[in-house]
């Protein structure tokens, strides 16, 4: 019986050390981070959208931008077929729209 208790204790302590022995800190390596501090912009024709979002036709591509937290003074009103310029920043969590400009107006 003592032998079984001893084995159980050894197995328990081995499993404990196996779980806590990892050196992974959960951080992203420096070479994988995206850091862009200048705005990028794209100009295209508005083909669809809803409240606080727009779909632009840019060449043969269609791109979508969502801007739910953008201040109203940075968000131009637009209609289908208007030419829009969207300025945005690339972040680790996706694109962050900084300004929507109606070039048709």
FIKOL-33161 format. One record per residue: residue number from 0; residue in three letters; x, y, z of N, C-alpha, C, O, CB in turn. Coordinates in pm, 1 decimal. Atoms other than C-alpha are relative to their C-alpha. Glycine has a CB too. Layout:
PT drentor drendren       nx       ny       nz      cax      cay      caz       cx       cy       cz       ox       oy       oz      cbx      cby      cbz
PT     NUM      ALA        X        Y        Z        X        Y        Z        X        Y        Z        X        Y        Z        X        Y        Z
...
***
This chain:
PT drentor drendren       nx       ny       nz      cax      cay      caz       cx       cy       cz       ox       oy       oz      cbx      cby      cbz
PT       0      UNK     82.0   -118.8      0.0      0.0      0.0      0.0     86.4    125.2      0.0     56.0    220.7    -71.4    -93.3     -0.2    119.6
PT       1      UNK    -90.6   -115.2     -1.5    284.0    241.8     80.1     60.9     22.9   -137.6     81.7    136.6   -180.1    111.2    -20.2    104.1
PT       2      UNK    -59.6     -8.3    132.5    432.4    163.2   -258.3    -96.6     70.1    -96.2    -52.5    152.5   -176.4     36.7   -141.0    -52.2
PT       3      UNK     99.7    -63.5     85.7    107.1    266.8   -434.9    -13.0    148.8     31.0    -23.1    231.1    -60.0   -135.4    -69.0     16.2
PT       4      UNK      8.5   -140.8    -38.5     86.0    590.1   -238.9    123.5     74.6    -47.1    113.9    188.5    -92.9    -16.1     14.2    152.3
PT       5      UNK   -124.5    -61.3     46.4    450.2    662.1   -321.5     -5.5     23.4   -150.8     29.3    131.8   -197.5    121.3    -88.7     36.3
PT       6      UNK     11.1    -15.0    145.7    389.9    599.5   -695.3    -99.2    109.2    -37.7    -74.0    187.8   -129.0    -42.2   -132.3    -63.9
PT       7      UNK     99.3   -103.7     26.0     80.0    817.2   -689.6     58.9    138.9     24.7     35.9    231.0    -53.7   -124.2    -21.5     87.9
PT       8      UNK    -64.5   -128.3    -30.9    278.6   1099.4   -526.5    102.2     38.4   -104.9    110.3    155.2   -143.1     66.8     -5.7    136.3
PT       9      UNK    -99.5    -27.2    104.1    558.6   1069.0   -783.1    -69.4     41.8   -128.4    -27.3    138.4   -192.0     89.1   -123.7    -24.9
PT      10      UNK     72.4    -34.0    123.1    311.9   1074.7  -1074.0    -64.8    138.0     10.5    -64.3    214.3    -86.1   -107.2   -106.1    -30.2
PT      11      UNK     61.9   -129.8    -20.9    130.4   1374.3   -927.5    103.1    112.3    -10.4     77.8    214.3    -74.4    -69.4      4.3    136.0
PT      12      UNK   -103.0   -103.4      5.3    451.6   1571.3   -881.0     57.3     13.3   -140.8     91.4    124.1   -182.2    112.0    -31.1     99.6
PT      13      UNK    -49.5     -7.4    138.1    570.0   1481.9  -1234.7    -97.7     76.2    -88.6    -56.3    155.1   -173.5     23.6   -141.1    -56.8
PT      14      UNK     98.2    -71.9     80.7    245.3   1606.6  -1384.7     -1.2    148.4     35.6    -21.5    233.0    -51.5   -139.9    -60.4     19.4
PT      15      UNK     -6.7   -140.2    -41.3    272.2   1926.6  -1181.7    117.2     70.4    -67.3    100.5    180.6   -119.6     12.3     10.7    152.9
PT      16      UNK   -117.8    -60.6     62.5    624.4   1996.7  -1311.4    -12.9      5.5   -151.3     41.2     96.8   -213.6    125.2    -77.1     38.1
PT      17      UNK     20.3     -2.6    144.5    522.4   1911.2  -1667.2    -87.2    118.8    -39.9    -66.6    178.1   -145.8    -63.8   -131.4    -47.7
PT      18      UNK     89.2   -111.6     31.5    250.2   2176.1  -1655.3     64.0    135.0     26.5     34.2    231.4    -44.0   -127.3    -11.7     79.6
PT      19      UNK    -57.3   -128.9    -37.0    457.2   2449.7  -1493.9    136.7     22.9    -61.0    193.9    130.1    -41.6      9.3     11.1    149.2
PT      20      UNK   -134.8    -13.1     53.9    782.5   2391.7  -1680.2      7.1     74.8   -131.2    116.5     94.1   -184.2     59.2   -133.7    -17.9
PT      21      UNK      0.5    -68.8    128.7    678.2   2577.4  -1993.6     58.1    140.2     14.2     30.7    210.4    111.6   -142.6      6.8    -57.2
PT      22      UNK    -58.8   -134.0     -3.4    874.5   2890.8  -2073.0    -69.8     95.3    -95.9    -22.0    206.9   -116.1    147.9     -6.9    -33.4
PT      23      UNK     73.7    -84.1     92.5    618.5   3029.4  -2321.3    -68.9    111.2     77.6   -148.6     84.8    167.6   -102.7    -82.8    -80.4
PT      24      UNK     59.3   -113.8    -70.4    521.5   3379.7  -2208.4   -126.3     49.2    -67.1   -195.6    135.0    -12.5     99.3    113.0      9.5
PT      25      UNK    120.4    -41.9     69.8    243.3   3418.3  -2463.2     15.9    130.7    -74.9    -84.2    186.6   -119.7   -111.9     12.2     96.4
PT      26      UNK    -20.1   -124.2     72.3    398.8   3723.8  -2626.0     32.3    -29.4   -145.8     85.2   -135.5   -179.0    112.0     82.9     64.7
PT      27      UNK    -27.2     13.0    142.0    425.9   3776.3  -2999.6    144.9     39.5    -24.7    190.0    142.1     26.3    -97.6     87.2    -84.7
PT      28      UNK   -137.8    -39.1     30.7    782.3   3775.7  -3132.1      3.9    135.4    -69.4    -88.5    170.7   -142.6     67.7   -105.9    -87.7
PT      29      UNK     -9.7   -136.5     51.1    900.4   4121.7  -3230.2    -13.2      7.0   -151.2    -71.3    102.7   -202.4    131.0     61.2     41.8
PT      30      UNK      4.0     -5.1    144.3    935.1   4035.4  -3599.3   -140.0    -22.5    -55.5   -163.0      2.7   -173.7     94.0   -101.3    -56.7
PT      31      UNK    135.2     24.3     45.9    564.4   3941.3  -3618.3    -94.6    116.2     27.7   -208.6    113.5    -18.6    -52.8   -123.8     64.1
PT      32      UNK     88.4   -111.8    -31.5    424.2   4270.2  -3485.9     -6.8     96.0   -118.2     89.0    111.1   -194.0     48.0     73.7    126.8
PT      33      UNK     21.3    -95.8    107.4    281.0   4526.2  -3725.2     -1.6    138.5     62.2    -81.6    166.1    151.7   -132.7    -29.2    -78.3
PT      34      UNK     -3.0   -135.7    -51.0    369.4   4886.3  -3658.6      2.6     95.8   -118.5    101.7    104.6   -191.1    122.5     22.3     93.5
PT      35      UNK      8.4   -100.0    105.7    255.0   5152.3  -3900.6    -52.6    126.3     65.9   -162.2    126.2    122.0    -92.5    -47.2   -120.2
PT      36      UNK     44.3   -122.4    -65.2    235.7   5509.5  -3775.8    -42.5    106.9    -99.3    -70.2    220.1    -59.7    109.3     53.6     87.9
PT      37      UNK     48.5    -94.2     99.8    139.0   5676.9  -4101.9   -129.0    -54.1    -60.5   -147.0   -175.1    -74.1    106.8     24.9   -110.1
PT      38      UNK    129.2     39.8     54.7   -208.0   5674.0  -4253.0     17.3    -52.8   -142.1     99.4     -3.0   -219.2    -98.8    118.5      2.0
PT      39      UNK      9.8     55.6    134.5   -278.5   5465.3  -4561.7   -133.5     47.1    -53.4   -228.2     64.2     23.4     12.4   -158.5     -1.6
PT      40      UNK    128.9    -40.5     54.6   -550.2   5574.0  -4799.5    -31.0    -76.3   -126.8     58.8   -118.0   -200.1     -2.2    149.6    -27.1
PT      41      UNK     48.3     66.9    119.9   -758.6   5413.3  -5071.0   -117.5     81.2    -54.4   -200.0    131.4     21.8    -41.9   -148.7     30.0
PT      42      UNK    107.4    -73.9     65.5   -989.8   5580.6  -5322.8    -74.2    -95.7    -92.2    -13.1   -170.9   -168.1     55.2    123.1    -79.1
PT      43      UNK     81.3     86.6     84.0  -1277.7   5402.3  -5491.2   -141.7     51.2     -8.4   -175.4    155.3     48.0      1.1   -142.2     52.8
PT      44      UNK    139.5    -37.2     20.7  -1641.9   5415.9  -5591.9    -86.5    -77.4     98.8    -74.5   -199.3    110.6    -44.5    -27.8   -146.9
PT      45      UNK     89.1     63.3    -97.6  -1905.1   5346.8  -5324.5   -103.7    -82.6    -74.1   -178.4    -30.4   -156.8    -68.8    106.2     90.8
PT      46      UNK     97.0     87.8     65.9  -2110.1   5044.7  -5434.0   -105.7    -51.7     96.7   -211.0    -98.9     54.0     71.3   -117.1    -64.9
PT      47      UNK     96.7     46.0    -99.2  -2285.4   4955.5  -5109.0     47.8     44.6    136.9    159.4     94.4    151.7    -18.4   -155.0     -5.3
PT      48      UNK    -38.2    -34.7   -135.6  -2282.9   5016.8  -4738.8   -120.6      6.5     88.8   -234.5     -7.7     44.1     74.2    131.3      3.2
PT      49      UNK    105.9    -13.9    -99.0  -2483.4   5058.4  -4427.5     46.4    106.1     97.9    143.0    178.2     72.9    -32.0   -136.6     72.5
PT      50      UNK    -39.0    -96.1   -100.0  -2467.6   5268.7  -4118.9    141.8    -29.0     47.3    169.1   -138.4     96.6    -98.0     -1.6    117.3
PT      51      UNK   -138.4      8.9    -46.8  -2098.0   5325.9  -4038.8     84.1   -104.6    -73.0    178.3   -158.7    -15.1      0.8    -30.3    146.0
PT      52      UNK    -85.0     87.6     80.2  -1961.1   5104.4  -4317.4    -21.0     32.4   -147.0   -122.9     89.5   -185.8    -30.5   -149.8     28.5
PT      53      UNK      9.0    -26.5    143.4  -1892.5   5125.7  -4689.0     76.2   -108.6    -75.7    179.3   -157.8    -29.6     56.2    141.5    -34.4
PT      54      UNK    -68.4     88.9     92.8  -1800.2   4891.9  -4973.9     46.5     84.9   -117.1    -33.3    155.0   -179.4    -93.0   -118.0    -47.3
PT      55      UNK    -57.6    -76.7    110.5  -1567.5   5047.2  -5231.3     46.5    -93.2   -110.0    103.2   -199.2    -83.5    116.8     87.0     48.7
PT      56      UNK    -54.2     69.4    116.1  -1491.3   4925.0  -5581.5    129.7     71.1    -35.5    130.1    187.8    -74.5   -101.9     -1.3   -121.7
PT      57      UNK   -132.8    -55.2     27.4  -1117.9   4977.7  -5629.9     61.9    -88.1   -107.7    108.5   -198.4    -79.3     90.6      5.6    130.7
PT      58      UNK    -47.2     83.3    111.0  -1008.5   4855.7  -5972.6    -92.9   -119.5    -14.9   -214.0   -102.7    -29.8    147.0    -46.9     22.8
PT      59      UNK     78.7    123.1      8.6  -1124.4   4492.7  -5992.2    -39.3    -53.0    136.9   -113.4   -151.0    145.8     77.4   -105.9    -74.9
PT      60      UNK     23.4     47.6   -136.4  -1139.4   4454.5  -5612.3   -111.3     78.1     68.2   -140.2    192.4     32.9    127.8      9.8     82.2
PT      61      UNK     96.7    -64.4    -87.3  -1408.7   4532.6  -5358.7     54.4     -7.4    141.6     89.0   -115.0    190.4   -141.1    -67.0    -10.7
PT      62      UNK    -49.7     -4.8   -137.6  -1297.3   4645.2  -5013.8   -108.7     58.2     89.6   -189.4    140.3     46.3    131.0     84.4      9.9
PT      63      UNK    100.9    -44.9    -95.2  -1507.5   4704.3  -4703.5     68.4     66.9    117.7    168.8     17.7    169.1    -88.1   -117.9     47.7
PT      64      UNK    -50.5    -71.6   -116.3  -1443.6   4954.7  -4427.9   -114.9     21.5     97.0   -225.6     57.4     57.0     64.9    135.5    -40.6
PT      65      UNK     97.6    -23.5   -105.1  -1629.1   4977.7  -4099.9     58.1    104.2     94.8    175.5     98.2    131.3    -36.0   -132.5     75.7
PT      66      UNK    -48.3   -109.4    -85.3  -1606.3   5286.4  -3880.8   -104.9     38.8    103.5   -155.1    151.2    101.2     37.4    122.4    -85.2
PT      67      UNK    105.8    -29.3    -97.9  -1850.4   5263.7  -3589.2     35.4    106.9    101.8    -54.3    172.2    155.0    -35.6   -124.2     72.5
PT      68      UNK    -39.5    -96.0   -103.4  -1647.8   5486.4  -3355.3     56.7    130.1    -56.8    111.3    211.5     17.6    102.0    -63.0     91.1
PT      69      UNK    -56.0   -118.9     64.2  -1547.7   5755.2  -3606.0    -87.9    121.7     28.5   -210.2    115.3     15.6     14.1    -21.8   -152.3
PT      70      UNK     73.0   -123.5    -27.0  -1645.1   6111.4  -3511.5    -71.2     48.4   -126.3    -22.8     26.7   -237.4     95.6    109.0     53.0
PT      71      UNK     80.2    -44.3    114.7  -1910.0   6268.7  -3735.4     72.3    103.5    -85.7     45.8    111.5   -205.7   -131.6     57.5     48.2
PT      72      UNK    -73.2    -98.2     80.2  -1674.8   6549.4  -3844.4    106.8    -65.6    -87.4    158.9     -0.7   -178.1     64.6    104.0     90.9
PT      73      UNK    -97.2     74.1     82.0  -1437.1   6284.2  -3989.6    -68.9    -95.8    -96.7     -2.4   -168.7   -170.2     96.4    -77.9     89.6
PT      74      UNK     77.2     96.8     77.8  -1716.9   6091.8  -4163.9    -90.3     75.1    -96.9   -191.4    132.4    -56.0    -83.8    -92.9     93.0
PT      75      UNK     79.8    -69.6    100.3  -1851.1   6236.7  -4489.7   -123.0    -82.3    -35.3   -118.7   -205.4    -36.1     83.6     28.6   -126.0
PT      76      UNK    117.0     71.1     50.5  -2200.3   6152.3  -4604.6     24.7    -32.5   -147.0     96.2     39.8   -216.3   -131.1     84.6     18.3
PT      77      UNK    -24.4     44.3    136.6  -2210.4   5967.1  -4934.5   -120.6    -75.5    -52.5   -208.2   -116.6     23.7    125.5    -87.8     -7.3
PT      78      UNK    103.5     77.4     67.1  -2437.8   5796.5  -5185.4     67.5   -100.0    -92.7    186.3    -88.2   -122.6    -97.9     92.3    -78.6
PT      79      UNK    -52.6     98.3     94.6  -2394.1   5500.2  -5417.7     54.9     72.7   -122.7     -6.0    168.6   -170.1   -110.3   -102.6    -41.2
PT      80      UNK    -72.5    -53.4    115.7  -2153.4   5582.0  -5707.1     80.2    125.6     31.1    141.1    181.8    -60.0    -96.5     29.6   -110.5
PT      81      UNK    -90.2   -109.2    -38.1  -1980.3   5862.9  -5513.9    142.2    -54.6      9.9    163.6   -171.0     44.0    -44.0     65.2    135.4
PT      82      UNK   -140.7     36.1    -15.4  -1601.8   5857.9  -5518.9     43.9     39.7    140.4     33.9    156.0    179.7     89.2     69.1   -108.9
PT      83      UNK    -40.4    -22.7   -137.8  -1468.3   5820.7  -5165.4    146.9    -32.2     18.5    201.5   -120.7    -47.4    -84.7    -83.3     95.3
PT      84      UNK   -134.7     31.9    -45.8  -1123.6   5829.8  -5010.5    -11.1    -35.3    147.6    -68.6     39.6    226.6    100.5    119.9    -24.0
PT      85      UNK      0.7     45.2   -138.9  -1079.5   5633.6  -4687.9    143.5     -1.8     48.7    228.5    -70.4     -8.0    -66.6   -141.1     14.9
PT      86      UNK   -131.0      2.0    -65.1   -778.3   5706.7  -4467.2     -9.4    -89.5    122.3   -103.0    -78.8    201.6     46.9    144.3     39.2
PT      87      UNK      3.6     94.1   -111.3   -692.7   5434.2  -4219.1    140.8    -33.7     45.1    238.3     -9.3    -26.0    -75.4   -127.6    -39.1
PT      88      UNK   -125.2     47.1    -57.8   -418.1   5297.3  -3997.8     -5.3   -152.1     11.2   -109.5   -209.0     43.8     25.9     65.5    139.2
PT      89      UNK    -10.4    144.4    -18.6   -301.5   4936.2  -3994.8     42.7    -23.7    144.1    143.3     30.7    189.7    101.5    -64.9   -101.8
PT      90      UNK    -32.0     31.7   -139.2   -304.4   4798.7  -3639.5      8.0   -151.0     16.1    -22.0   -225.7    -77.0   -105.6     60.2     97.0
PT      91      UNK     -7.7    143.3    -27.7   -248.9   4460.3  -3478.9   -138.1    -64.2      0.1   -149.8   -184.4    -23.7     68.6    -24.4    133.9
PT      92      UNK    136.0     52.8     -7.2   -626.5   4420.1  -3445.7    -80.0     24.9   -126.5   -201.0      2.5   -127.6    -71.9     60.1    116.9
PT      93      UNK     69.8    -29.2    125.0   -712.6   4519.6  -3802.8     14.1    146.9    -35.5     86.1    221.7     30.6   -148.3    -38.0     10.3
PT      94      UNK     -7.1   -138.4     45.1   -760.8   4844.9  -3988.4    -85.0     90.0     88.4   -191.6     50.4    135.5    -44.9     11.3   -145.6
PT      95      UNK     72.6    -98.5    -79.4   -869.5   5155.2  -3798.8    -21.6    123.6    -87.2     73.1    195.9   -118.2     77.7     35.9    132.2
PT      96      UNK     33.5   -110.5     90.0  -1048.6   5412.6  -4014.7     16.8    132.0     74.5    -32.5    149.0    186.0   -145.4    -14.3    -54.8
PT      97      UNK    -24.5   -131.5    -58.8   -936.5   5769.1  -3945.5    -87.5    107.8    -62.7   -122.0    206.6      2.1    146.3     37.6    -15.3
PT      98      UNK     77.2   -103.9     67.8  -1137.7   5960.5  -4205.6    -63.3    -56.9   -126.4     -2.6   -138.3   -195.9     89.4    121.7    -34.1
PT      99      UNK     69.2     34.2    124.7  -1393.0   5913.0  -4485.9    -28.4    131.3    -71.4    -98.0    217.6    -18.0   -133.5    -82.2     26.4
PT     100      UNK     11.1   -125.0     76.0  -1378.8   6184.5  -4754.4    -77.8    -25.6   -127.0    -46.9   -119.0   -201.0    139.5     58.5    -32.9
PT     101      UNK     77.2     10.7    124.6  -1635.1   6230.3  -5032.6     64.9     89.5   -103.7     60.8    211.9    -92.0   -150.3     39.2     21.6
PT     102      UNK    -69.0    -75.3    104.6  -1441.0   6334.2  -5342.9    -97.4     54.5   -104.0    -61.1    144.1   -180.2    104.2    -87.8    -67.7
PT     103      UNK     99.9    -42.3     98.5  -1760.2   6379.5  -5550.4    -60.5    133.5     40.0    -94.5    214.3    -46.5   -110.5   -106.1    -14.7
PT     104      UNK     67.6   -120.3    -48.5  -1902.0   6657.2  -5335.1     76.6    125.7    -30.2     32.0    235.0      4.7    -23.1     -9.4    146.9
***
